């Protein structure tokens, strides 16, 4: 069993275009119902929005949020569009449109609310100070370290196919969130957003690939992030694993959901052993635990 702290993002199923029931005469033919399912009507910054269509309607369809296309991918007997609401996205109403192959369209309005992020102190422990860590060096490394710049370029990549064919899983057997998504860590003139979650894990805890994919980045020695791995799941969806102790998978290797790809650690700027786990969806910083829960709720077997 996976022990996960309960999350409760707003969920609301929407069936669009379904007329009220009526009796059919023998001369009338039943028209197919155009069913488009939306995972929610109101979400917060950092949440994930999913559009789902049945197999017969998904082929040839296209989906858009505020005019930006959301790629649709086949999952079994359904098609999904996965849209990540960036952690700092503008709040307000988002126009959603689904265009079907027969020329019809379905419109929907998604409301995005502001998310209140906790504020904590940017701490540099005595042990880290002895290793040469300072607020200034941490900030500079995040902004301009060569390996971080390469990491940023990797995350700009886009694979047109989806490697994942089933819901996403969790990176640890037991998941306990000890560092909130979006947490603002303030120092002397420094404020850093924590675009991921810190999961409690002793050094050497097995880290699993959260879904099928290809390792695009596997580097040791990042000043702040420590030993870091990034897995490409396709369609601009990436999972990130930071502060690792050891990596088992290498760049370019294909990995499968549930495969042990690394062991957690305490490398880089880290106050205690843990796994920093993140998800990016086409450049958007997404709450990874809500992402996994939303996908699991949205994908029907």
ZIWOUR-V707921 format. One record per backbone hydrogen bond with DSSP energy under -1.0 kcal/mol. CO is the residue of the C=O (numbers start at 0). NH is the residue of the N-H. E is the energy in kcal/mol with one decimal. If there is no record, write none. Layout:
co & nh & e
CO & NH & E
CO & NH & E
This chain:
co & nh & e
2 & 174 & -2.1
24 & 27 & -1.2
36 & 51 & -2.9
38 & 11 & -1.5
40 & 110 & -2.7
42 & 112 & -3.2
43 & 46 & -1.9
45 & 286 & -2.7
46 & 84 & -2.6
48 & 82 & -3.0
49 & 38 & -2.3
50 & 80 & -2.5
51 & 36 & -2.8
52 & 78 & -3.0
53 & 56 & -1.5
53 & 57 & -2.0
54 & 58 & -1.1
57 & 60 & -1.9
61 & 98 & -3.1
62 & 69 & -2.9
63 & 96 & -2.4
64 & 67 & -2.1
67 & 64 & -2.5
72 & 79 & -2.9
74 & 77 & -1.1
76 & 54 & -1.8
77 & 74 & -3.2
78 & 52 & -2.5
79 & 72 & -2.6
80 & 50 & -2.5
82 & 48 & -3.1
84 & 45 & -1.6
85 & 88 & -2.1
91 & 111 & -3.1
93 & 109 & -2.7
94 & 65 & -3.4
95 & 107 & -2.5
96 & 63 & -2.5
97 & 105 & -2.3
98 & 61 & -2.4
99 & 102 & -2.1
103 & 99 & -3.0
105 & 97 & -2.6
107 & 95 & -3.1
109 & 93 & -3.5
110 & 42 & -2.7
111 & 91 & -2.6
112 & 44 & -1.5
117 & 183 & -3.1
119 & 185 & -3.0
120 & 122 & -1.1
124 & 128 & -2.6
125 & 129 & -2.3
127 & 132 & -2.5
128 & 131 & -1.6
133 & 137 & -2.4
134 & 138 & -2.5
135 & 139 & -2.7
136 & 140 & -2.3
137 & 141 & -1.9
138 & 142 & -1.7
139 & 143 & -2.4
140 & 144 & -1.9
144 & 148 & -2.5
145 & 149 & -2.1
146 & 150 & -2.0
147 & 151 & -2.4
148 & 152 & -1.9
149 & 153 & -2.3
150 & 154 & -2.0
153 & 156 & -1.6
158 & 234 & -3.0
170 & 207 & -2.8
175 & 199 & -2.5
178 & 197 & -2.0
179 & 182 & -1.3
182 & 193 & -1.8
183 & 119 & -2.6
184 & 191 & -2.4
185 & 121 & -3.2
186 & 188 & -1.5
189 & 186 & -3.5
191 & 184 & -3.1
192 & 194 & -1.1
193 & 181 & -3.4
193 & 195 & -1.8
196 & 276 & -2.8
197 & 177 & -3.3
197 & 178 & -1.0
198 & 274 & -2.5
201 & 204 & -1.7
204 & 263 & -2.6
206 & 260 & -2.5
206 & 261 & -1.2
208 & 257 & -2.9
209 & 168 & -2.7
212 & 254 & -2.8
213 & 231 & -3.3
214 & 251 & -3.5
216 & 229 & -2.5
218 & 227 & -2.9
221 & 225 & -1.8
223 & 268 & -1.7
224 & 242 & -2.4
226 & 243 & -2.5
227 & 218 & -2.2
228 & 240 & -2.6
229 & 215 & -2.3
229 & 216 & -1.4
230 & 238 & -2.3
231 & 213 & -2.1
232 & 162 & -1.7
232 & 163 & -1.1
233 & 236 & -1.4
235 & 281 & -3.6
236 & 232 & -3.1
237 & 279 & -2.3
238 & 230 & -2.5
239 & 277 & -2.1
240 & 228 & -2.4
241 & 275 & -1.2
245 & 262 & -2.8
249 & 252 & -2.1
252 & 214 & -2.7
254 & 212 & -2.2
255 & 258 & -2.4
258 & 208 & -2.3
260 & 247 & -2.9
260 & 248 & -1.8
261 & 206 & -2.8
262 & 244 & -2.9
262 & 245 & -1.6
263 & 203 & -3.0
264 & 273 & -2.0
267 & 269 & -1.3
274 & 198 & -3.2
275 & 241 & -2.5
276 & 196 & -2.4
277 & 239 & -2.6
278 & 285 & -2.1
279 & 237 & -2.6
280 & 283 & -1.8
283 & 280 & -1.9
286 & 290 & -2.2
287 & 291 & -2.2
288 & 292 & -2.1
289 & 293 & -2.8
290 & 294 & -2.5
291 & 295 & -2.4
292 & 296 & -2.2
293 & 297 & -1.6
294 & 298 & -2.1
